[in-house]
Amino acid sequence: MKFLVKKLIKKKIKVSFAESCTGGMLASSITSISGASKVFNLGLITYSNLAKIKILKINKKIIQKYGAVSQECCKAMVVNLSKISRAHINISITGIAGPKGGTEKKPVGLVYIGLKKGKKIIISKNIFKSKNRKAIQKSTVKKAIAILNSEI
């Protein structure tokens, strides 16, 4: 993580995050590193649908049609976060960390990670096999960091 923060500082890149199922774990992993204030701009935990609608300005029709855990919602989260934060790179996370809440179509461990850098948008669909909540959250943060690192 120190390497990532140093890389962001060196390239003068600011990052912002909108997290749901990770509850701020991604932001915490960055802000625990000395020097993070030079690169970390904003972290939002939009856990409820209401928070996604009110704070991130997600159109409630997206959530009604596709659900909060969907590629469409993840994309809207990262696009709207970029408007709010004006960071160079924005990341959104929405998923089902479990152990309850999964369905056949949307199992526990299904997580979408969105990244927006300039006009480029990446939406990564992940299915983490663990049924352990903390393990799914940690795997999500690890994957988000890997995606971020690949775009710096």
Secondary structure, DSSP 8 states (H G I E B T S, - for coil): -HHHHHHHHHTT--EEEEESTTTTHHHHHHHTSTTGGGTEEEEEE--SHHHHHHTS---HHHHHHH-SSSHHHHHHHHHHHHHHH--SEEEEEEE---SS---SSS-TTEEEEEEEETTEEEEEEEE-----HHHHHHHHHHHHHHHHHHT-
